[in-house]
Amino acid sequence: MLLENKVAVVYGAGGRVGGAVARAFAAEGAAVFLAGRTHAKLDRVADDIRSSGGLAETARIDALDEEAVDAFVDAVAEQTGRVDISFNLISYGDVQEPLATISAEDFSRPIEHAVRTQFLTTRAAARHMVKRSSGVILAFGGSGPEAVPGLGGFVVALDAVEGLRRQWACELGPHGIRFVTLKTGGIPESLPEDFPGRAEIVAGIEEAAMLHRAATLADVGNVAVFAASDLAGSMTAATVNISCGALVD
């Protein structure tokens, strides 16, 4: 039980990736607080966790809302006495279109959303982690040197989050708080079966990977558990690459 007695907050927990991470945290002993915008999706994840003997609570939270995020995390800390892990997995509302044709609004939206939500959720957790001189902040979707056309502001948003990760790691490190990003080359399981062009997208992800396969939701959950656990206690200001070789460091 790598996360026994830990308290984890997972934003975007109703999504496929967020749900997989929340389930993995709970399976390793963490009490998991699930945040998202849709009660029904959060409840499904929470029910799965509880049916397996885990501890989970849900809250409808807009992770771009400063007051809502602060109040949510303060409530978790008041209830449990601690916040050990904060993982933000919300989507950024990106529109994937070539830069030459995308609107300024569609281009800038994911950048603004990514930076704002990662700043707010990290700050809210850090306030409580500092008191205990320990804690782990996790981000998802780090970028790499590869460039792919037609993604609008999405990759720029990931680059911005990586800059924020480095700054937070620098400032929180003296307090014993770690910050790590997990990055993949794409997760086919996260795409709905009826997603337009799904087969071509999946084939492209697998072809780009040195291992000729893509990361799975289970891979993400397993690595997230490791990164959040004391086994990774020397790891901070770092990116964990689980792209199966699609992204080269």
C-alpha positions in Angstrom: 0.0 0.0 0.0 2.3 2.7 -1.3 -0.1 5.6 -0.4 -1.5 4.3 2.9 -2.8 7.1 5.1 -2.3 9.7 2.3 -4.9 12.2 1.3 -5.1 12.9 -2.4 -7.1 15.5 -4.3 -7.7 14.8 -8.0 -9.2 17.4 -10.3 -10.9 16.2 -13.5 -11.5 12.9 -11.7 -14.6 12.2 -13.7 -12.6 11.9 -16.9 -11.1 8.7 -18.1 -7.5 9.6 -17.2 -8.5 11.3 -13.9 -10.7 8.4 -13.0 -7.9 5.9 -13.6 -5.5 7.9 -11.4 -8.1 8.2 -8.7 -8.8 4.5 -8.7 -5.1 3.7 -8.6 -4.5 6.1 -5.7 -7.3 4.5 -3.7 -6.1 1.0 -4.5 -2.8 1.9 -2.9 -4.5 3.1 0.3 -5.1 6.8 -0.3 -8.3 8.6 0.7 -9.3 10.3 -2.5 -11.2 13.5 -2.9 -12.6 13.7 -6.4 -13.2 17.1 -8.0 -14.9 17.9 -11.3 -17.8 19.6 -13.0 -20.2 16.6 -13.5 -21.6 14.8 -10.4 -22.7 11.7 -12.4 -19.2 11.1 -13.7 -17.6 11.7 -10.3 -20.1 9.4 -8.6 -19.3 6.5 -11.0 -15.6 6.8 -10.1 -16.4 7.1 -6.4 -18.7 4.1 -6.5 -16.0 2.0 -8.1 -13.5 3.0 -5.4 -16.0 2.3 -2.5 -17.0 -1.0 -4.0 -13.4 -2.1 -3.8 -13.1 -1.0 -0.2 -11.5 2.4 -0.8 -12.3 5.9 0.5 -13.7 8.5 -1.9 -15.7 11.7 -1.7 -16.8 14.0 -4.5 -17.3 17.7 -5.0 -18.5 19.7 -8.0 -15.7 22.2 -8.5 -14.7 24.5 -11.3 -10.9 24.3 -11.1 -10.6 27.8 -12.7 -12.6 29.4 -9.9 -10.2 30.7 -7.3 -12.6 30.9 -4.4 -14.1 27.5 -5.1 -10.7 25.8 -5.3 -9.5 27.4 -2.1 -12.6 26.5 -0.2 -12.6 22.9 -1.5 -9.0 22.3 -0.4 -9.4 24.0 2.9 -12.4 21.8 3.6 -10.4 18.7 2.8 -7.6 19.8 5.1 -10.1 20.6 7.8 -11.7 17.2 7.5 -8.6 15.1 7.3 -5.9 17.2 8.8 -3.7 17.1 5.7 -3.3 17.2 2.0 -0.6 15.0 0.7 -1.2 14.8 -3.1 -2.7 17.2 -5.6 -3.1 16.1 -9.2 -4.8 18.3 -11.8 -6.1 16.5 -14.8 -8.7 18.9 -16.1 -9.0 19.6 -19.9 -8.0 23.0 -21.2 -10.7 23.6 -23.7 -8.3 23.5 -26.7 -9.3 23.8 -30.3 -6.9 22.0 -32.6 -6.4 23.9 -35.7 -3.4 25.3 -37.7 -2.0 28.6 -36.3 -2.6 30.4 -39.6 -6.3 29.9 -39.4 -7.2 29.6 -35.7 -8.8 32.6 -33.9 -6.9 34.5 -31.3 -9.5 33.4 -28.7 -9.3 29.7 -29.5 -5.5 29.9 -29.5 -5.2 31.6 -26.2 -7.9 29.7 -24.3 -6.0 26.6 -23.4 -2.9 28.6 -22.4 -4.9 30.8 -20.1 -6.8 27.8 -18.7 -3.8 25.6 -18.2 -1.7 28.3 -16.3 -4.6 29.5 -14.2 -5.9 26.1 -13.0 -2.4 24.7 -12.3 -1.5 27.8 -10.4 -4.7 27.9 -8.4 -4.8 24.2 -7.5 -1.1 24.1 -6.6 -1.3 27.2 -4.4 -4.3 25.9 -2.6 -2.6 22.6 -1.8 0.8 24.1 -1.0 -0.6 26.3 1.8 -1.5 23.1 3.7 1.5 21.0 2.6 4.0 23.7 3.9 2.6 23.2 7.4 3.6 19.6 7.3 6.8 20.1 5.3 5.8 17.5 2.8 3.6 16.9 -0.2 3.5 16.1 -3.9 2.0 18.1 -6.7 1.5 16.3 -10.0 0.7 17.7 -13.5 -0.2 15.8 -16.6 0.7 16.3 -20.3 4.2 17.7 -20.3 5.6 18.7 -23.7 8.7 17.8 -25.6 10.9 19.1 -28.4 8.8 17.4 -31.1 6.4 19.7 -33.0 3.2 18.5 -34.6 1.2 20.8 -36.8 -2.5 21.7 -36.3 -2.7 21.7 -32.5 -3.5 25.3 -32.0 -2.5 26.6 -28.6 -2.5 23.2 -26.9 1.3 22.4 -27.0 2.0 26.0 -26.0 -0.2 25.5 -23.0 1.8 22.4 -22.0 5.0 24.3 -22.4 3.6 27.0 -20.1 2.7 24.4 -17.5 6.2 23.0 -17.6 7.6 26.5 -16.9 5.2 26.8 -14.0 6.3 23.4 -12.7 9.9 24.5 -12.6 9.0 27.7 -10.7 6.8 25.9 -8.2 9.4 23.2 -7.6 12.0 25.9 -6.9 9.9 27.7 -4.4 8.3 24.7 -2.7 11.4 22.5 -2.6 12.7 24.1 0.6 9.5 23.1 2.3 9.8 19.4 1.3 7.2 19.6 -1.4 7.8 17.9 -4.8 6.4 18.8 -8.2 6.4 16.2 -11.0 4.8 16.1 -14.5 3.7 12.9 -16.2 3.7 13.0 -20.0 2.4 10.6 -22.6 2.3 10.5 -26.4 -1.4 10.0 -26.2 -3.7 7.5 -24.6 -6.1 5.7 -27.0 -8.3 4.5 -24.2 -9.1 8.1 -23.4 -10.8 8.6 -26.8 -14.5 7.7 -27.1 -15.1 4.8 -29.5 -17.1 7.1 -31.8 -14.4 9.9 -31.8 -14.0 11.2 -35.4 -10.8 9.7 -36.9 -10.1 7.6 -33.9 -8.5 4.7 -35.8 -6.1 6.9 -37.6 -5.2 8.8 -34.4 -4.5 5.5 -32.5 -2.4 4.2 -35.4 -0.4 7.4 -35.5 0.3 7.2 -31.7 1.4 3.6 -31.9 3.5 4.2 -35.0 5.4 7.1 -33.4 6.2 5.0 -30.3 9.5 3.1 -30.1 7.7 0.3 -28.2 5.0 0.2 -31.0 2.3 0.6 -28.4 0.7 3.5 -26.5 0.5 4.1 -22.8 -2.6 2.7 -21.2 -4.8 4.2 -18.5 -3.3 1.5 -16.2 0.2 2.7 -17.0 -0.8 6.3 -16.1 -2.3 5.2 -12.8 0.7 3.0 -11.9 3.2 5.7 -12.6 1.2 8.3 -10.8 1.2 6.1 -7.7 4.9 5.7 -7.9 5.5 9.5 -8.4 3.2 10.3 -5.5 4.8 7.8 -3.2 7.8 8.0 -0.9 9.6 5.7 -3.3 10.0 8.8 -5.5 11.0 11.0 -2.6 14.1 12.3 -4.4 12.2 13.3 -7.6 11.1 16.9 -8.1 11.3 19.5 -10.8 11.1 16.6 -13.2 9.1 15.1 -16.0 8.3 11.3 -16.1 8.1 10.2 -19.7 5.6 7.3 -20.2 5.1 7.9 -23.9 6.5 4.4 -24.9 9.2 6.3 -26.8 7.0 8.6 -28.8 8.5 11.6 -27.0 12.3 11.6 -26.8 14.0 13.4 -23.9 
